[in-house]
Amino acid sequence: MCFSSALTMMNARGQLFESEEGKALIEEAARHVYKSDSINSANAIADVEVLFPEHPVVPLMEAVFILWSEMPMHTTDTIFLIFENKLKEVIKKSKAMPDSLRAEKIFFEMSARGFLAEHYADEGAYLKAIGEARKTYGFMKEGFKLLPDAPEFLLTSGLYNYFRVAYPEKHPVYKSLVWLFKSGDKQKGLEQLERAVNETIISRVEAHLYLSYIYLRYERVPEKSTYYLNKLYTLYPENSYFRAKYIESLIEMEDFEEVPVLSDTLLGHSRDYFQMSGEVFMGLYHEKYLGQVLKAIDYYESAIERIERLRGHGAHYISWAYLGLGRCQIDQDPKQSRIYLKKAKDFAETKWVEEEADLLLDRIK
């Protein structure tokens, strides 16, 4: 559940945007968060708190500030406990709001619970994720009814319709747990998200991001993904997450020319996740574009050495690294190649990585 959509739902229904000053401050804070501008984000959030000292928007903004500055974050990290407590504060303050602000009550609690559900799911805490998702769903049903009068609900409705079908398909462990939820419609979800890109205001960034991710990892239509990610990267070149996903989309299109320049910032990043992604991208650049197999192997091996520190994050990129090592070794050392290709399948998050690994394994037999 994204920050900007949570701030946009209210329109004229609640107290937030009755103040033009408050609306401007919130929009400013969101821009700084996406730019990874720590100082200005903190200052803008403090200014919002002066105007709305008891509003759930303040702890929500603080939680999202943590999310972007600490990405990727693990539920076992100390910082996650702070993040989690901020979201619990959002829930508490949302419940305390008067019924006259029902739309805000619904949306802020839904946002906080959606964040929790997403993180629990990413960490494999399936029962906790389902528990939060069930509570989130209760609020979403009310949101569905508001959609005709509130275009910002296009984002959350589109995400629900798409992922209600797509997520259990990709993660079968959830199939037996989602029967309680209303059925979805992937095509309708995509159409709603496409509309959200054009019809929403503050949540437009998330609409671009989610659509790009869907087209990149679920639908594998990289040209559409690149279109949305190029817009995000152009607006927020400081955002390493947007940058990494943009490079990934270019590689999926076999467009390698910009990869070295774009990856340089990732290679020098302070966090292992982004260093690892840059190393994988450079491995692919040297292997597939320059044909420099030994250099590619060095990059792939360096990325894989970070596995323990990543603690489960970046599995897709690691699967690419193992797949690359398998390709590079298939003629010189078939036995080792087989080991790498099986590892690629173990880490694979997309069916096409598994399919390529299987094709290469068939060559070795």
N, C-alpha and C positions, 0 to 999 in steps of 0.2 A: 504494500500500500504506500503510495508516494506522498511526499510532503506537499508538493504544490497543489495537487488535486484537493487535498484536505483543506487548503487555504482558499480555494476558489469556489467551493460548493455553495458558499453562503449567499453570494450576490447581495441582494437587498434583504434577505431573510433574517439576518442576524446582526449582531453588534459590530463585528469586525470592520465591515466595509461601509458602515455609516460614517466612519471617519476617513476622509481622504488622506489625512496624514498617516493614519494607521495602515491603510492599504498600500501607500507608497513605501513605508518602512518594511512591510512584509515582503513586497516584491523586491526591494533592494537586498534584503537579507537572503532571499532565495538566489539571486544572482551571485552574491558573494560565496554562498555555499557551493554552487556549481563550479565556480572558478577556483575553489579550494583556497580562498582568501580567508585565513583564520582570523586575523585581527579585525578586519572589517565585518566579517560574519558575527563575531562576538559583540562588536559595538552595536550593530544593527539590531541584534536580538535584545540587547540591554535597552535600547531605545523603545522597542516594542513593549517590553515589560513595564516601562514607565507608563505607557498608555493603557495597557491591559494586564495589570498585576496579578489577577486571579484567573486569567483565561487559559484554557488548555493549549492555545497556540504557542505559548512561551516554552513549556517543557517539550512540546512536539518539535519546535525549531531547534532546541538544544539537543534533542535526540538525533535529529537528522544531521546536525553539525558533527556529532560524534560518528555517525554512520559513514559520512563521506570522508572524514579525516582519518578514520581508522580502517577503512576498507582494504582487504576483506577482514571481517571480524568473526571471532569464534565465540560460541556461547560459554566456553570455559575461560575466556579472557576476563581479567579484572575489569577492563573497560566495558565489557558487555553488561556487567552487573549495573554499572552506572547508566548505560543505555536503557536497560530493562527497567530500572527504577524511574527513569524519566518518562517512559511510556506508561508505567503504572500511575504516575502522577497525572498524565494526560487523561487516563481513564477516570481517576478519582475526580478531577476537576470537571470533566465532561458530565459526569453523573450529578454534580452539584449545580449545574446550570438550570435555570428555570425552564418549564415546559414551553414558555413563549418563544424560547430559542431552540425548539425541537430539532430543526435541521442541523444546527451546530452541534448539539448534543450527540446526535446520531453520527455525524460524519467524523468528529474528532475521536470518539471512542472506536469507531470502525477503523480509522487510520492506525491508531495505536495497536489494536489487536491484529490488524493485518500485517504490520511490521513484525510483531512477535511470531505470528504463524509462519511467515516467510523465513525467518531466521531459524526457527525450530525445524522446519522442513529441510533447510539446507544442511543442518547438522545431523539429520537423521533421527531427530526426536519426534517420531511420527505421531504418537498419541498426544503429546503436548501441542503439536502443530494442528492436528484435527480439532482438539479442544478449542483453541483460539479461532480456528476457521469457522467452527460452528457458531460461535458468538458473533464473529464478523458477519457471517451470512445472515443472521437475524436482522442486522442493521441494513445490509445490502438489499434485502427484500423491500424495505421501506424506500431505499434509494431508487429502486426500479420504478416505483410509483411516481417519484418526483422527476424522472427523466424528461418528460415532455416540457417541463417548465425550467429545467436546469441543465443546459447542455454539458456542463462539467461532469455530469454523471455518465456521459458517454465513455469516459476513460474507465471507470470502475466497472460499468456494465459490460463494456467490451472485453476487459480482462477476464471477468467472470465467465462470460459466454465462451471465450476461447479456451482458457485454461481448465475450465470444468471438464472439458473433453480431452484436451491435449496432455494435461499433466498426468492423469492416470494412465494414459496410453504410454507415456514415456517412463513412468514410475509405477509399475504394476502393483507395488506394495500398497498403494492407495486405493486400488480398485474396489476392494472389499469394504472400504471405509467411507466412500463418498456417496453411498446410496441415499443418505439422508438429505442430500442437496438437490435442488432443482436441476434438471438436465440443462446442458448448455448447447451452443451452436457455434462451431468454429467459424463458419463463414460470416454469420451475423456479427460475431465478435470482431473479426477483422474489419468489417464494414464500419462498425461503431468506432473502432480505433482510428481508422482512416478519417472519419468525420471529426474525431477529437483533435487530430492534427490541425484541422482547418477552422474548427468552430469554438475551441476552447481558448483561454487566454493564458493564465498562469500555468495550467497543467499541460500546456503544449510541449514543454520539454520532455516530460515523462511519456507523453503519447508518442513522440519521436523515438524515445529510447526503447520503450516496450515493443513498438512495431519493428524496429530494427532488429531487436533480439529475436523476436518470433521469426522474422524472415531469414535470419542468419542461422539459428540453431534448430528451429522446428520445421519450417517450410523449405529451407535452403533455396531461397531466391535472393542470392547475394546482391544482384543489381539494385533491388529495392532497399535492401539493408544499407548498402553503401550510400544511397540517396539520402536517407534519413541521418545516418551517422556523419556524413560529410557536413550536413547543416549543423549538427551538434558540435563537431570538432571545430568548425569555423567560428562558432560563437564562443566556445569555451576551450581554447587550445591548451589551457593550463590543466584541464581535467584529464588525469591519466587514464581513468576508466573509459571515458569517451574515446580517447586516443587509441587505446588498446583495441577496443571493439571496431573502430574505424579501420585500423591496420588489418585486423582479422577479416573484415569484409573485403578489403582489397585483395588479400591473399586468396580468398575463396573465388574471386573473379580472375585469379592468376595475373593480377596487375601488381608487379613487384617493384617498379621503378622508384616509388617513393618510400619503400619500406625502410631502407637504411636511415634516411633523414628522420623519418617519423619515429623510428625505434630508438634513436639515440637518447632521447629524454628518458625512456623507460629503462634503458640499460644503466643509467646513472641515478635511478630512483632509490630512495632510502628503504623501500619495502620490497621484500623478497618476491611477492606476487608479481609486481610490475617488472622487476628485473628478470624474473623467469619468463614472463610473456615476451619481453624484448628479445631474450636469447632464443626462444623458439621461433619467433618471426625471422630473426637473422639466420637461424639454421635453415629455414625454408628458403630464404633468399639465396644463400650460398649453394644449397643443394639444387633447387629447381630453376633458378634464374642464371646463376653463374657456373653451375656444374662443378663447384669446388667441394667435393665430398668430404675431404678431411677437415676442412674448416667447418662444414656443416655439423659433422660429428662432434667437434669440440663444443659448439654452441648447444647442441642437444644434450650432451652429457652434463654440461654445466647447469642447464635447466633442471634436469632430473635430480641432480645433487641437492636441490632445494626442497625435495618432496616432504621430508620430515618437518621442516620449518613451516611449510604451507598448511600442514594438518588438514588435508582434504580439499582445500580450495585449489582452483586452477586445474582440475582433473582433465578438462577438455584440452588445454594446451599441453599437459603432460602426455596425453594420448597421442597428440601430434608429434611430440618429441620421440616417443618410442616407435611410432610408425615410421618416422624419418630414419631412425637408426636401423630399423628393419629393412627399409629400402636400401640404405647405404651398404649394408652388410650381406645382402642376399646372395651375391655371387662369391664374395671373398670368404665368408664364414656363415654358411647356411644354418648351422646348428645355433649359433648365437643370434642370427637373424630371427629364427623361430621363437627364441625366448623373448626378444624385443616385441615381436608382433603379437604374441600372446599377452604381453604386458599392455600393449596398446589397446587390446580388447578389454582388459581388466579396467582400464581407466576411461574407456570410451563413454562419451555422453551423447554421441550422435550415431545413428545407424550407419552413416556412410563411412565413418572411421572403421567400424566393425567389418563392413563389407569389403573395404580395401584390404584390411588385414587378412581377411579370409582368402581373398584372391591371391595375395602374396604367399600365404601359407600353402595354398594349393600348388604354387610353382615349386615350392621346396620339396614336396612329397616325391 
